Amino acid sequence: MQLILIPGLWLDAGSWHDVVPTIDDAGFDAVPLTLPSSADAHLADWVAAVVTWIDAAAEPVVLVGHSGGGNVAWGAADARPEAVARVVLVDTVPVPDGAGIAAFPVVDGVVPFPGWATFDAPDIADLDDATRARVEAAAIPVPAAVPTDPLHLHDRRRYGIPVTVLSGSADAEELDAQLTQWPSYRDEWHAIVDREVVPIGSGHWPQFSQPQRLGALIVRAVER
């Protein structure tokens, strides 16, 4: 079975480098993606890139999305619900119709990496200085439209796809409490028939801080 690994903003296929061996060693086929980076690309182009991989697979796939890549994963699952066996979201949740990722400053038609000071301290606490420098040096500017484009969802069959949220620190009860502040997100989450929350015990980028643990949790979710 293919596990299609979808990076978050500013990241590419290489961001999954240290996670892939754990997945492959478990007998799965990890397929890390780099999404379109041309300045005129839209969120729909990112979703379409994932759908292309789904359509090429010989059997249903698992979609794994990190952060903003979770929006892409959920959009692709909505586009091909019959061909997605599970969605695994890394420190993010399924978003409702019309939601965007986030707004960041645009410079010359793209969104450059905004610097680590932009993020909350708990999100980056487990990234040492060397890792931060390495990730920032490899960061890819994001097409300006991608973070703010609304995600368009059409097929309620997506609610029948099992979803695992691998959260940085929140358990199911804590996540529910957080989502009470975002009713449309809460409604999307509770519409999913088979859902689970598994805390990683990490910040927002476990693929860098705890890649083996992240890989093992992804495998466990697939083998449920």
C-alpha positions in Angstrom: 0.0 0.0 0.0 1.2 3.5 -0.9 1.4 6.2 1.8 1.5 9.5 0.1 3.3 12.0 2.3 2.2 15.6 1.8 4.5 18.4 3.2 3.3 21.5 4.9 4.1 25.1 3.7 7.8 25.8 2.8 8.6 22.1 2.8 9.3 19.5 0.1 9.6 15.8 -0.2 13.0 15.9 1.6 11.2 17.0 4.8 10.0 13.4 5.1 13.5 11.9 4.6 14.0 10.6 8.1 10.4 9.3 8.4 10.4 7.2 5.2 12.6 4.4 6.4 10.3 3.5 9.3 7.4 3.3 7.0 9.2 1.3 4.3 10.6 -1.1 6.9 7.0 -1.9 8.0 6.3 -3.1 4.4 4.6 0.0 3.0 5.6 2.2 0.1 6.2 5.7 1.3 5.8 8.3 -1.5 6.9 11.8 -0.3 5.8 14.6 -2.5 7.0 18.0 -3.6 4.1 20.2 -4.5 4.0 22.8 -7.4 6.0 25.9 -6.5 5.4 28.1 -9.5 4.3 31.6 -8.4 0.9 31.3 -10.1 0.0 27.9 -8.5 -3.1 27.7 -6.4 -4.3 25.3 -3.6 -6.4 23.5 -6.2 -3.1 22.7 -8.1 -1.7 21.2 -4.9 -4.8 19.1 -4.5 -4.7 18.0 -8.1 -1.0 16.9 -7.8 -2.0 14.6 -5.0 -5.1 13.3 -6.9 -2.7 12.4 -9.8 -0.8 10.1 -7.5 -4.1 8.6 -6.1 -5.3 7.9 -9.6 -2.0 6.2 -10.6 -2.1 3.8 -7.6 -3.2 0.2 -8.1 -5.1 0.2 -4.8 -6.5 2.6 -2.2 -3.8 4.8 -0.7 -3.2 6.5 2.7 -2.8 10.2 2.7 -0.5 11.7 5.3 -0.6 15.5 5.5 1.5 17.8 7.8 0.2 21.1 8.9 -1.1 23.0 5.8 -0.5 19.8 3.9 -3.5 18.5 5.8 -5.8 20.8 3.9 -4.3 19.3 0.7 -4.8 15.8 2.0 -8.4 16.4 3.0 -9.2 18.1 -0.4 -7.7 15.1 -2.2 -9.7 12.7 0.0 -12.8 14.6 -0.9 -12.0 14.3 -4.6 -11.4 10.6 -4.4 -13.1 9.2 -1.4 -13.4 5.7 -2.9 -9.6 5.5 -3.4 -8.4 6.7 0.0 -8.1 4.1 2.8 -7.2 6.5 5.6 -6.1 10.0 6.2 -3.4 10.7 8.8 -3.0 14.4 9.7 0.2 15.6 11.5 -0.6 18.3 14.0 -3.6 19.6 12.1 -7.3 18.7 11.7 -9.7 18.2 8.8 -10.9 21.6 7.7 -14.4 22.5 6.6 -15.5 23.7 3.2 -14.2 27.2 2.4 -11.4 27.2 4.9 -7.9 28.4 4.1 -4.6 27.5 5.6 -3.3 30.8 7.1 -2.3 34.3 5.9 1.4 35.2 5.8 3.2 38.2 4.3 3.6 38.1 0.5 6.9 39.2 -1.0 7.2 39.5 -4.8 4.3 37.2 -5.4 5.3 34.4 -3.0 5.3 33.7 0.7 8.8 33.3 2.0 9.5 31.4 5.2 8.6 33.9 7.9 11.2 32.9 10.4 11.0 30.8 13.5 9.9 33.8 15.7 6.6 33.7 13.9 5.6 30.5 15.6 4.5 29.8 19.2 7.2 28.7 21.5 5.8 25.2 22.2 5.6 24.5 18.4 9.4 24.9 18.0 10.7 24.0 21.5 12.0 20.6 20.4 13.9 21.9 17.4 17.5 22.6 18.2 19.4 25.5 16.5 21.1 23.3 13.9 17.8 21.8 12.9 16.2 25.2 12.6 19.0 26.5 10.5 18.9 23.4 8.2 15.1 23.6 7.7 15.1 27.3 7.1 17.9 27.0 4.6 15.9 24.4 2.6 12.6 26.3 2.8 10.8 26.8 -0.5 8.8 30.0 -1.0 5.1 29.2 -1.2 2.9 30.5 -4.1 1.0 33.5 -2.8 -2.5 32.2 -3.3 -1.9 28.8 -1.7 -2.2 29.7 2.0 -5.3 31.8 1.6 -7.2 29.9 -1.1 -10.4 28.4 0.2 -10.6 24.6 0.1 -13.6 23.5 -1.8 -15.2 20.2 -0.6 -18.0 18.5 -2.4 -18.4 14.8 -1.4 -19.8 13.8 1.9 -18.4 10.3 1.4 -15.2 11.8 2.9 -16.8 11.4 6.3 -16.6 7.6 5.8 -12.8 7.7 5.5 -11.0 6.8 8.8 -9.0 9.8 10.0 -6.1 9.8 12.5 -4.9 13.1 13.9 -1.3 12.8 15.3 -1.3 15.9 17.4 1.8 17.5 18.9 0.5 17.3 22.4 -3.3 17.5 22.6 -5.4 14.3 23.3 -8.9 13.8 22.1 -10.5 15.7 24.9 -8.2 18.6 24.6 -8.7 18.8 20.8 -12.4 18.8 21.3 -12.1 21.7 23.7 -9.9 23.6 21.3 -12.4 23.1 18.4 -15.3 24.5 20.4 -13.8 27.9 19.5 -14.1 27.0 15.8 -17.6 25.5 15.3 -17.3 24.7 11.6 -14.0 22.8 12.3 -15.7 21.0 15.2 -18.6 20.0 13.0 -16.3 18.7 10.2 -14.4 16.7 12.8 -17.4 15.2 14.4 -19.0 14.3 11.1 -16.2 11.8 10.5 -17.4 8.3 11.5 -14.1 6.7 12.4 -11.7 9.3 14.0 -8.9 9.1 16.6 -6.4 11.5 18.2 -3.0 10.3 19.1 -0.6 12.7 20.9 3.0 12.6 19.6 4.6 14.4 22.5 6.3 16.9 20.2 6.1 20.4 18.7 4.7 21.2 15.3 7.5 19.6 13.2 7.9 16.0 14.5 9.3 14.9 11.1 12.5 16.8 12.2 12.5 16.3 16.0 11.1 12.8 16.3 11.1 11.2 12.9 11.2 7.6 14.0 8.4 8.0 16.5 6.3 9.8 13.9 6.9 7.1 11.4 6.0 4.4 13.9 2.7 6.3 14.8 1.9 6.6 11.1 2.4 2.8 10.7 0.3 2.1 13.7 -2.5 4.2 12.4 -2.5 2.4 9.0 -2.4 -1.0 10.7 -5.4 -0.3 13.0 
